[in-house]
């Protein structure tokens, strides 16, 4: 029997276990009363910290390294004005070059601590010299994104976006992020002088750090989306191109095919450092890096025995999940040469498993563990991980909290407070509960609206969460009827929040909404007629276009399932003999590929009209972001571009993306003389070894759009060029530079657009652009 899922959104206004917590807030609900109690109790302790027990814990990190974690906890709800506190705190973080903030680093460096440019980790052997951290840089932008998409607060965005641009540009220009993976030149990852670079402050990661890189990937995608909100298409395109470059570079640099996992970092000499960093691998998958095959290798690695624990109640254990609340942080002891002993006790480093950063665990890992598995629809597996964590907390008489000042340093299981990172100083632990919201209920806010992609565990009949989205309190309930459900996604545009959705049969949707409401789903059917038969596949709509434009290369990100149907809406799979007769094979993946390439994407008339309207606006936005009026040196507004497109009777091609068609619009506008227009320029600085300079310049002038050299000079053994270039040639120029100089050259962005001085939205990124 086939399944039906009911998802409803509407407006508002004694259990087992030893944990004595009360439910101070109840944002979560499910068909299991025990799960509901455990989840809301956990949130009251570790989320909003209203349940103090005998502690005085603060629910905020209130420091740059915690910015993204704080936003994950509080962007989606408005309880106790915590969301406003989080947004306000972002403006308090010191950034060199903003409001007179100075430091040893360059403009755009976000201080490691709220009152210190360096991380406060100095002791003894380092001569009281603390280290610089860099993971807070991308987390800052990721936090801004979360607060904006949940609130729609344009004033907040316009006020803080220039700061985000300055910080991201530090990663791009000062840390070589324009080449793909940021490089931490201060900590080379190998020498005795190298220091920790991230929140994991006893691990001497450096040079090309996977944890910084994977968070930078999120930041680039986030800032690209935010630039689209303010209509800056050139910035959006630039940041998105860097995100795409990082995606492929991450696998090339950090993936180890032998071990089947990502390494922690690559040092200055090109050597991978790998002690089985679980937190890096799970977070990389959860953030959208890698693919299904890599994820499966990682999950398989975590299911096999790790190095035995050498201390505490789990002494001798080889189970990665023996702590139950979360997996180990590492499956091997971090080797001594990679360990910074600044906070080791006087008797020396604790044995493996004795500290959270080497074999211990931290609760927040569960969020990424769950989200990584849900990315590939391992729903019940992910639910077991969350449920086991909640059970463990519920079966401790202090809910797995510790209080060092009162001498309460062990839990009921014999684990101590430096083996298990739970409450203070780990306020980020609360994000573990958010996996229920983001993952199972499947609710996230994005630029284009509230996205819902539920995954209902087979043991539950319904799950529910309450959120505050753009000032409106909503309860989102996902229910199951009859058999377990299949997966699907919808995106609800802002303000269009009253909607009932029924998923009947396999992979099919019927949406019943008011007639004046746009009906959007993220399920698409691609149909191909062959051999007198009809064959269909179920895809994610936005991914079909990306695949055909060569932007998406992972088939698992496009297909809902590798099953070939005769009728998707009725859940009827194609017969094996029909597949063989029509395709000469019964390999369903190969057939899916052919249908994806040759088939016709099925859309309704209303969806087609809406798609054309959206594409028209998107094209106008791209043109506005890429071009200026050559007479005023200022960009045109989107509305002027839209009218110009109507005047030249530009025809939208629904099968081409907006970026491709924007180039057609620019060409037609130039020929029509309808409005004076020219493409804006980027200013870049290139540093080339002198021995390669002549050959490089010759090849540079043969690029698809030759750069305009504004200044050329020799500095010692290098030649330095300052050029203005078409944004579309940036990647081509970067590839040429790396190829011709064998990685010795450097390309730095000086400004994103060549516009008249005073245009706030498009000023040089190296200038301060914020007035408080």
Secondary structure, 3 states (H helix, E strand, C coil): CCEEEEEEEEECCCCCCCCCCCCCCCCEEECCHHHHHHHHHHHHHHHCCCCCCCCCCCCCCCCHHHHHHHHHHHCCCCHHHHHHHHHHHHHHCCECCCCCCCCCCCCCCECCECCECCECCCCHHHCCCCECCCHHHHHHHHHHHHHHHHHCCHHHHHHHHHHHHHHHHHHHHHCCHHHCCCCECCCCCCCCCCCCCCCCCCECCCEEEHHHHHHHHHHHHHHHHHHHHCCCHHHHHHHHHHHHHHHHHHHHHHEECCCCEECCEECCCCCEECCCEHHHHHHHHHCCCCCHHHHHHHHHHHHCCCCCCCCCCCCCCCCCCCCCCCCCCECCCCCHHHECCCCCECCECCCCCCECCEECEECCHHHHHHHHHHHCCCHHHHHHHHHHHHHHHHCCCCCCCCEHHHCECECCCCCECCCEECCCCCHHHHHHHHHHHHHHCCEEEECCEEEECCCCCCCCCEEEEEEEECCEEEEEEEEEEECCCCCCCEEECCCCCCCEEEEECCCCCEEECCCCCCCCCCEEEEEEEECCEEEEEEEEHHHHHHHHCCCCCCHHHCECCCCCEEECCCCEECCHHHHHHHHCCCCHHHHHHHHHHHCEEECCHHHHHHHHHHHHHHHHHHHHHHEEECCCCECCCHHHHHHHHHHCCCCCCCCCCHHHHHHHHHHHHHHHCCCCCEECEEEEEEEEEHHHHHHHHHHHCCCCCCCEEEEEEEECCEEEEEEEEEHHHHHHHHHHHHHHHCCCCEEEEEECCCCCCCCHHHCCCCCCCCCC
